[in-house]
Protein backbone atom coordinates (compact mmCIF):
# COMPACT_ATOMS: atom_id res chain seq x y z
CA UNK A 1 0.00 0.00 0.00
CA UNK A 2 1.43 3.35 -1.05
CA UNK A 3 1.30 5.96 1.71
CA UNK A 4 2.09 9.65 2.08
CA UNK A 5 5.75 10.29 2.85
CA UNK A 6 6.91 7.02 1.21
CA UNK A 7 8.76 6.73 -2.08
CA UNK A 8 6.36 6.28 -5.00
CA UNK A 9 6.86 2.97 -6.84
CA UNK A 10 8.52 3.66 -10.18
CA UNK A 11 6.92 2.41 -13.37
CA UNK A 12 7.33 2.47 -17.13
CA UNK A 13 4.16 2.09 -19.19
CA UNK A 14 3.10 2.58 -22.80
CA UNK A 15 1.46 5.99 -23.09
CA UNK A 16 -0.52 8.16 -25.48
CA UNK A 17 1.27 9.48 -28.53
CA UNK A 18 3.20 6.21 -28.94
CA UNK A 19 5.49 7.17 -26.07
CA UNK A 20 6.49 5.38 -22.91
CA UNK A 21 6.02 7.15 -19.60
CA UNK A 22 8.49 6.52 -16.78
CA UNK A 23 7.73 8.02 -13.39
CA UNK A 24 11.39 8.49 -12.38
CA UNK A 25 11.94 10.61 -15.52
CA UNK A 26 9.91 13.35 -13.78
CA UNK A 27 12.34 13.67 -10.86
CA UNK A 28 12.63 17.35 -9.93
CA UNK A 29 9.00 17.98 -10.93
CA UNK A 30 5.75 17.11 -9.13
CA UNK A 31 3.54 14.52 -10.83
CA UNK A 32 -0.13 13.67 -10.46
CA UNK A 33 -0.79 9.98 -11.08
CA UNK A 34 -4.47 9.19 -11.21
CA UNK A 35 -5.89 5.69 -11.60
CA UNK A 36 -9.31 5.30 -13.17
CA UNK A 37 -11.40 2.21 -14.01
CA UNK A 38 -12.29 2.48 -17.70
CA UNK A 39 -12.00 4.74 -20.75
CA UNK A 40 -15.14 6.43 -22.01
CA UNK A 41 -17.38 5.70 -19.02
CA UNK A 42 -19.21 8.63 -17.45
CA UNK A 43 -17.12 9.20 -14.30
CA UNK A 44 -13.81 8.50 -16.00
CA UNK A 45 -14.68 10.83 -18.88
CA UNK A 46 -15.66 13.65 -16.49
CA UNK A 47 -12.40 13.16 -14.55
CA UNK A 48 -10.20 13.19 -17.68
CA UNK A 49 -11.98 16.27 -19.03
CA UNK A 50 -11.58 18.06 -15.69
CA UNK A 51 -7.82 17.36 -15.64
CA UNK A 52 -7.60 18.45 -19.31
CA UNK A 53 -9.46 21.72 -18.62
CA UNK A 54 -7.03 22.50 -15.78
CA UNK A 55 -3.99 21.46 -17.83
CA UNK A 56 -2.66 25.01 -18.17
CA UNK A 57 -2.94 25.53 -14.41
CA UNK A 58 -1.06 22.30 -13.73
CA UNK A 59 1.63 23.49 -16.18
CA UNK A 60 1.91 26.79 -14.27
CA UNK A 61 2.44 24.69 -11.12
CA UNK A 62 5.12 22.74 -13.08
CA UNK A 63 3.15 19.53 -12.42
CA UNK A 64 2.73 16.68 -14.91
CA UNK A 65 -0.54 14.71 -15.00
CA UNK A 66 -0.71 11.01 -15.91
CA UNK A 67 -3.89 8.96 -16.03
CA UNK A 68 -3.58 5.17 -15.75
CA UNK A 69 -6.14 2.45 -16.44
CA UNK A 70 -6.04 -1.20 -17.55
CA UNK A 71 -7.37 -0.21 -20.99
CA UNK A 72 -5.27 -0.85 -24.11
CA UNK A 73 -3.44 1.95 -25.89
CA UNK A 74 -5.93 1.59 -28.78
CA UNK A 75 -8.78 2.32 -26.33
CA UNK A 76 -6.81 5.25 -24.84
CA UNK A 77 -6.16 6.74 -28.28
CA UNK A 78 -9.89 6.57 -29.16
CA UNK A 79 -10.80 8.09 -25.75
CA UNK A 80 -8.32 10.96 -26.24
CA UNK A 81 -9.53 11.68 -29.79
CA UNK A 82 -13.24 11.49 -28.91
CA UNK A 83 -12.99 13.92 -25.97
CA UNK A 84 -9.94 15.97 -27.12
CA UNK A 85 -8.09 15.09 -23.93
CA UNK A 86 -4.87 16.88 -23.08
CA UNK A 87 -3.57 14.52 -20.39
CA UNK A 88 -1.10 11.70 -20.83
CA UNK A 89 -2.85 8.34 -20.54
CA UNK A 90 -0.86 5.20 -19.77
CA UNK A 91 -1.90 1.59 -20.24
CA UNK A 92 -1.50 -0.85 -17.33
CA UNK A 93 -3.09 -3.89 -19.02
CA UNK A 94 -1.49 -6.43 -16.65
CA UNK A 95 -2.44 -4.23 -13.64
CA UNK A 96 1.07 -4.54 -12.14
CA UNK A 97 1.32 -0.80 -11.45
CA UNK A 98 -2.21 -0.66 -10.03
CA UNK A 99 -1.30 -3.53 -7.71
CA UNK A 100 1.92 -1.78 -6.57
CA UNK A 101 -0.15 1.31 -5.69
CA UNK A 102 -2.82 -0.76 -3.91
CA UNK A 103 -5.64 0.34 -6.21
CA UNK A 104 -6.41 -3.05 -7.83
CA UNK A 105 -9.11 -4.20 -5.42
CA UNK A 106 -12.12 -6.44 -5.10
CA UNK A 107 -15.24 -4.54 -6.06
CA UNK A 108 -18.89 -5.44 -6.01
CA UNK A 109 -21.69 -4.49 -8.38
CA UNK A 110 -25.20 -5.92 -8.26
CA UNK A 111 -23.95 -8.57 -5.83
CA UNK A 112 -21.21 -9.74 -8.21
CA UNK A 113 -17.63 -9.53 -6.96
CA UNK A 114 -14.82 -8.74 -9.38
CA UNK A 115 -11.36 -7.15 -9.44
CA UNK A 116 -11.05 -3.59 -10.65
CA UNK A 117 -9.46 -0.17 -10.18
CA UNK A 118 -10.42 1.86 -7.12
CA UNK A 119 -10.43 5.44 -8.43
CA UNK A 120 -7.39 6.96 -6.68
CA UNK A 121 -4.95 9.83 -7.16
CA UNK A 122 -1.37 10.25 -5.96
CA UNK A 123 0.51 13.56 -5.88
CA UNK A 124 4.22 12.84 -6.03
CA UNK A 125 6.75 15.50 -5.06
CA UNK A 126 9.98 16.56 -6.81
CA UNK A 127 11.98 13.93 -4.88
CA UNK A 128 9.68 11.06 -5.91
CA UNK A 129 7.89 10.79 -2.56
CA UNK A 130 4.12 10.59 -2.22
CA UNK A 131 2.95 13.99 -0.96
CA UNK A 132 -0.80 13.30 -0.94
CA UNK A 133 -3.15 10.38 -1.59
CA UNK A 134 -6.83 10.47 -2.51
CA UNK A 135 -8.61 7.09 -2.41
CA UNK A 136 -12.18 6.23 -3.42
CA UNK A 137 -12.28 9.49 -5.35
CA UNK A 138 -15.54 11.24 -6.12
CA UNK A 139 -15.07 13.00 -9.46
CA UNK A 140 -16.89 16.29 -8.76
CA UNK A 141 -14.33 18.90 -7.67
CA UNK A 142 -11.50 16.37 -7.51
CA UNK A 143 -9.22 17.82 -10.21
CA UNK A 144 -9.53 21.24 -8.54
CA UNK A 145 -8.55 19.77 -5.14
CA UNK A 146 -5.53 18.05 -6.72
CA UNK A 147 -4.52 21.31 -8.44
CA UNK A 148 -4.70 23.17 -5.13
CA UNK A 149 -2.44 20.57 -3.48
CA UNK A 150 -0.04 20.73 -6.46
CA UNK A 151 0.16 24.51 -6.16
CA UNK A 152 0.91 24.19 -2.43
CA UNK A 153 3.63 21.67 -3.25
CA UNK A 154 5.12 23.85 -5.98
CA UNK A 155 5.28 26.70 -3.47
C-alpha positions as CSV (number, residue, x, y, z in Angstrom):
1,X,0.0,0.0,0.0
2,X,1.4,3.4,-1.1
3,X,1.3,6.0,1.7
4,X,2.1,9.6,2.1
5,X,5.8,10.3,2.9
6,X,6.9,7.0,1.2
7,X,8.8,6.7,-2.1
8,X,6.4,6.3,-5.0
9,X,6.9,3.0,-6.8
10,X,8.5,3.7,-10.2
11,X,6.9,2.4,-13.4
12,X,7.3,2.5,-17.1
13,X,4.2,2.1,-19.2
14,X,3.1,2.6,-22.8
15,X,1.5,6.0,-23.1
16,X,-0.5,8.2,-25.5
17,X,1.3,9.5,-28.5
18,X,3.2,6.2,-28.9
19,X,5.5,7.2,-26.1
20,X,6.5,5.4,-22.9
21,X,6.0,7.1,-19.6
22,X,8.5,6.5,-16.8
23,X,7.7,8.0,-13.4
24,X,11.4,8.5,-12.4
25,X,11.9,10.6,-15.5
26,X,9.9,13.3,-13.8
27,X,12.3,13.7,-10.9
28,X,12.6,17.3,-9.9
29,X,9.0,18.0,-10.9
30,X,5.7,17.1,-9.1
31,X,3.5,14.5,-10.8
32,X,-0.1,13.7,-10.5
33,X,-0.8,10.0,-11.1
34,X,-4.5,9.2,-11.2
35,X,-5.9,5.7,-11.6
36,X,-9.3,5.3,-13.2
37,X,-11.4,2.2,-14.0
38,X,-12.3,2.5,-17.7
39,X,-12.0,4.7,-20.7
40,X,-15.1,6.4,-22.0
41,X,-17.4,5.7,-19.0
42,X,-19.2,8.6,-17.5
43,X,-17.1,9.2,-14.3
44,X,-13.8,8.5,-16.0
45,X,-14.7,10.8,-18.9
46,X,-15.7,13.6,-16.5
47,X,-12.4,13.2,-14.6
48,X,-10.2,13.2,-17.7
49,X,-12.0,16.3,-19.0
50,X,-11.6,18.1,-15.7
51,X,-7.8,17.4,-15.6
52,X,-7.6,18.5,-19.3
53,X,-9.5,21.7,-18.6
54,X,-7.0,22.5,-15.8
55,X,-4.0,21.5,-17.8
56,X,-2.7,25.0,-18.2
57,X,-2.9,25.5,-14.4
58,X,-1.1,22.3,-13.7
59,X,1.6,23.5,-16.2
60,X,1.9,26.8,-14.3
61,X,2.4,24.7,-11.1
62,X,5.1,22.7,-13.1
63,X,3.1,19.5,-12.4
64,X,2.7,16.7,-14.9
65,X,-0.5,14.7,-15.0
66,X,-0.7,11.0,-15.9
67,X,-3.9,9.0,-16.0
68,X,-3.6,5.2,-15.8
69,X,-6.1,2.4,-16.4
70,X,-6.0,-1.2,-17.6
71,X,-7.4,-0.2,-21.0
72,X,-5.3,-0.9,-24.1
73,X,-3.4,1.9,-25.9
74,X,-5.9,1.6,-28.8
75,X,-8.8,2.3,-26.3
76,X,-6.8,5.2,-24.8
77,X,-6.2,6.7,-28.3
78,X,-9.9,6.6,-29.2
79,X,-10.8,8.1,-25.8
80,X,-8.3,11.0,-26.2
81,X,-9.5,11.7,-29.8
82,X,-13.2,11.5,-28.9
83,X,-13.0,13.9,-26.0
84,X,-9.9,16.0,-27.1
85,X,-8.1,15.1,-23.9
86,X,-4.9,16.9,-23.1
87,X,-3.6,14.5,-20.4
88,X,-1.1,11.7,-20.8
89,X,-2.8,8.3,-20.5
90,X,-0.9,5.2,-19.8
91,X,-1.9,1.6,-20.2
92,X,-1.5,-0.9,-17.3
93,X,-3.1,-3.9,-19.0
94,X,-1.5,-6.4,-16.6
95,X,-2.4,-4.2,-13.6
96,X,1.1,-4.5,-12.1
97,X,1.3,-0.8,-11.5
98,X,-2.2,-0.7,-10.0
99,X,-1.3,-3.5,-7.7
100,X,1.9,-1.8,-6.6
101,X,-0.2,1.3,-5.7
102,X,-2.8,-0.8,-3.9
103,X,-5.6,0.3,-6.2
104,X,-6.4,-3.1,-7.8
105,X,-9.1,-4.2,-5.4
106,X,-12.1,-6.4,-5.1
107,X,-15.2,-4.5,-6.1
108,X,-18.9,-5.4,-6.0
109,X,-21.7,-4.5,-8.4
110,X,-25.2,-5.9,-8.3
111,X,-24.0,-8.6,-5.8
112,X,-21.2,-9.7,-8.2
113,X,-17.6,-9.5,-7.0
114,X,-14.8,-8.7,-9.4
115,X,-11.4,-7.1,-9.4
116,X,-11.0,-3.6,-10.6
117,X,-9.5,-0.2,-10.2
118,X,-10.4,1.9,-7.1
119,X,-10.4,5.4,-8.4
120,X,-7.4,7.0,-6.7
121,X,-4.9,9.8,-7.2
122,X,-1.4,10.3,-6.0
123,X,0.5,13.6,-5.9
124,X,4.2,12.8,-6.0
125,X,6.8,15.5,-5.1
126,X,10.0,16.6,-6.8
127,X,12.0,13.9,-4.9
128,X,9.7,11.1,-5.9
129,X,7.9,10.8,-2.6
130,X,4.1,10.6,-2.2
131,X,3.0,14.0,-1.0
132,X,-0.8,13.3,-0.9
133,X,-3.2,10.4,-1.6
134,X,-6.8,10.5,-2.5
135,X,-8.6,7.1,-2.4
136,X,-12.2,6.2,-3.4
137,X,-12.3,9.5,-5.3
138,X,-15.5,11.2,-6.1
139,X,-15.1,13.0,-9.5
140,X,-16.9,16.3,-8.8
141,X,-14.3,18.9,-7.7
142,X,-11.5,16.4,-7.5
143,X,-9.2,17.8,-10.2
144,X,-9.5,21.2,-8.5
145,X,-8.6,19.8,-5.1
146,X,-5.5,18.1,-6.7
147,X,-4.5,21.3,-8.4
148,X,-4.7,23.2,-5.1
149,X,-2.4,20.6,-3.5
150,X,0.0,20.7,-6.5
151,X,0.2,24.5,-6.2
152,X,0.9,24.2,-2.4
153,X,3.6,21.7,-3.2
154,X,5.1,23.8,-6.0
155,X,5.3,26.7,-3.5
